[in-house]
Amino acid sequence: MSLCPTLCRDVPAATAAIARAAFPQGNPYLRLRDHLGTIFSDAQFAPLFAPCGQPAECPWRLALVSLLQFAESLSDRRAAEAVRSRIDWKYLLGLELTDPGFDASVLSEFRSRLVAGGLEEQLLDTLLVLCREHKLLSARGRQRTDSTHVLGAVRSLNRLACVTETMRAALNALASAAPAWLRAHANPVWIERYSKPADDYDVPQGEAKRRVHAEQIRHDGHQLLAAITAPDAPAWLREIPAVELLRQVWVQNFYLTDQAQTIEPRAGASSEATPLVHWRTDHEGFPPSLLMAGSPYDPEAHYAKKGTTTWIGYKVHLTEACDESGPHLITHVETTPTPVVDREGLLQTLASAAGWAA
């Protein structure tokens, strides 16, 4: 996609006339356009596009639409429909009444370009600079910070389900990276045992039966890790991310004893003695929450609790200007792992936010 810069011209006369007639008492989006203009310009997003190719949709308009759909909690489809049908949006975007808008997929593609180009923070930064120029942010003004949850795009798994799914993810990764090696070293029963997602299994009820189930999974994972770390195994197998995560999850959820156990050999192989590994409980203790993996598909998503809310994912710290004489504006957004307590993210958040009001 290539960028064909669009001039930030005035609102078309017909659009302005109908918008004024439809909102004689005013409208927030009309006032936003009248006081702050288009906010963005195409030149800001030029690094995201190739010098030649099919012309892209006007990026400054897509940036504004992204803000509007966030403010109104709209999906991409509903936001694209609003561009076509709402007169206040057409006024803000400077569109003709007959403008057909664009396909909803353009918005997700634009967001992907922003993230890939590292310009996602520019949407907030540009708006804050403009607000400061219009005296909407004052020096040494009052600000407040609070945090809320951000859900990870993963299923919520308990510890038993997490180790099961981690074993399954490691086997799937090895099946793609080293299928011949896996066929030679995998236990045949693993095909049936780990063919389905962890939450599709009927987990035994009762503490004793669940512990036996955990010990079986522990045995399978330990056997796989022993084969991967054997002297004759290819060294690069240990560098596969899913294998390294398997090792970490086993350390977090199981512990070694000085006793030894004999692993049942595969057909044609000799038996081998290995240290005995047990399922961790509160008695043995667990790693800090910041290190404890909650899902094999997003190791950085962790379990957390704030008040009565529990979730797996991340935590976002939002700082807001709250002077009584001015509008309440979000001045800084900081995303952290969930175990980071609010007070640890407060100083960095306030320092960054204070820069906009200086």
Residue pairs with C-beta under 8 A, 6 or more apart in sequence:
1 49
1 50
1 53
1 54
1 55
1 56
2 49
2 50
2 51
2 52
2 53
2 54
2 55
2 56
3 42
3 45
3 46
3 48
3 49
3 55
3 56
3 59
4 55
4 56
5 42
5 43
5 46
6 42
6 58
6 60
6 61
8 37
8 38
8 41
8 60
8 94
9 94
10 94
11 19
11 33
11 91
11 94
12 94
12 95
12 96
12 97
14 96
14 97
15 87
15 90
15 91
15 94
15 95
15 96
15 97
16 91
18 87
18 97
19 27
19 30
19 87
19 88
19 90
19 91
20 30
22 87
22 88
23 30
23 88
27 88
27 91
28 88
29 68
29 88
29 89
29 91
29 92
30 88
30 91
30 92
32 92
33 91
33 92
33 94
35 134
36 130
36 131
36 134
38 60
38 64
38 94
39 60
39 63
39 64
39 126
39 127
39 130
40 59
40 60
40 63
40 64
40 123
40 126
41 60
42 58
42 59
42 60
44 59
44 60
44 119
44 122
44 126
45 59
45 60
45 63
45 113
45 119
47 117
47 119
48 59
48 113
48 114
48 116
48 117
48 119
49 56
49 59
49 113
57 102
57 106
57 110
59 110
61 93
61 94
61 95
62 106
62 107
62 110
63 110
63 123
64 92
64 93
65 79
65 83
65 89
65 93
65 107
66 107
66 110
66 111
66 123
67 123
67 127
68 74
68 79
68 82
68 89
68 92
69 75
69 76
69 78
69 79
69 82
69 107
72 82
74 82
75 104
76 104
76 105
76 107
76 108
77 104
79 104
79 107
80 101
80 102
80 103
80 104
80 106
80 107
81 101
82 89
83 89
83 90
83 93
83 95
83 99
83 101
83 102
84 99
84 100
84 101
87 97
89 95
90 96
90 97
90 99
111 120
114 120
114 122
114 123
124 330
124 333
128 137
128 329
128 331
128 356
129 356
131 137
131 329
132 356
132 357
136 326
136 327
136 329
137 321
137 326
137 329
137 331
137 356
137 357
138 323
138 325
138 326
138 357
139 357
139 358
140 357
141 321
141 323
141 326
141 357
142 321
142 322
142 323
143 319
143 320
143 321
143 322
143 331
143 350
143 353
143 354
143 357
144 319
144 320
144 322
145 317
145 318
145 319
145 320
145 342
145 346
145 349
145 350
145 353
146 317
146 318
146 342
147 306
147 315
147 316
147 317
147 318
147 342
147 345
148 315
148 316
148 318
149 304
149 306
149 309
149 311
149 313
149 314
149 315
149 316
149 338
150 313
150 314
150 315
150 316
150 335
151 311
151 312
151 313
152 294
152 295
152 298
152 301
152 312
152 313
152 314
153 298
154 294
154 295
154 297
154 298
154 301
154 312
154 313
155 197
155 199
155 295
156 311
156 312
157 165
157 198
157 199
157 294
157 295
157 312
159 253
160 203
160 210
160 213
160 214
160 217
161 198
161 199
161 203
162 198
162 249
162 253
162 293
162 294
162 295
162 296
163 214
163 217
163 218
163 221
163 249
163 250
163 253
164 194
164 198
164 201
164 217
165 197
165 198
165 295
165 296
166 221
166 242
166 245
166 246
166 249
166 293
166 296
167 194
167 217
167 220
167 221
167 224
167 246
168 194
168 197
168 198
168 296
169 242
169 245
169 246
169 296
169 297
170 221
170 224
170 240
170 242
170 243
170 245
170 246
170 296
171 182
171 186
171 190
171 194
171 224
172 242
173 240
173 241
173 242
173 243
174 181
174 182
174 237
174 240
174 242
174 243
175 182
177 237
177 240
178 234
178 237
181 233
181 234
181 237
185 224
185 227
186 224
187 220
187 223
187 266
190 220
193 220
194 220
203 210
203 213
204 210
204 212
204 213
211 279
214 279
215 278
215 279
218 250
218 253
218 254
218 277
218 278
218 279
219 263
219 277
221 246
221 250
222 250
222 254
222 274
222 277
223 263
224 246
225 243
225 246
225 247
225 250
226 263
226 272
226 274
227 233
228 237
228 238
228 243
229 238
237 243
238 244
242 296
245 293
245 296
245 299
246 296
248 293
248 299
249 293
249 296
250 277
251 287
252 280
252 286
252 287
252 291
252 292
252 293
253 279
253 280
254 277
254 278
254 279
254 280
255 277
255 278
255 280
255 284
256 275
256 276
256 277
257 275
257 276
257 277
257 278
258 275
259 275
259 276
260 273
260 274
260 275
260 276
261 273
261 274
261 275
261 276
262 271
262 272
262 273
263 271
263 272
263 273
263 274
264 271
265 271
265 272
278 284
280 286
286 292
288 339
289 302
289 303
289 304
289 338
289 339
290 302
290 337
290 339
290 340
292 302
292 303
293 299
293 302
294 301
294 302
294 303
294 312
295 301
295 312
300 314
300 337
301 312
301 313
301 314
301 338
302 312
302 313
302 337
302 338
302 339
303 310
303 311
303 312
303 338
304 310
304 311
304 312
304 313
304 315
304 338
304 339
306 315
311 338
312 338
313 338
314 335
314 336
314 337
314 338
315 335
315 336
315 337
315 338
315 340
315 345
316 333
316 334
316 335
316 336
317 332
317 333
317 334
317 335
317 336
317 342
317 345
317 346
317 349
318 330
318 332
318 333
319 330
319 331
319 332
319 333
319 334
319 349
319 350
319 352
319 353
320 328
320 329
320 330
320 331
321 327
321 328
321 329
321 331
321 353
321 357
322 328
331 353
331 356
331 357
332 349
332 350
332 352
332 353
332 356
334 345
334 348
334 349
334 352
336 345
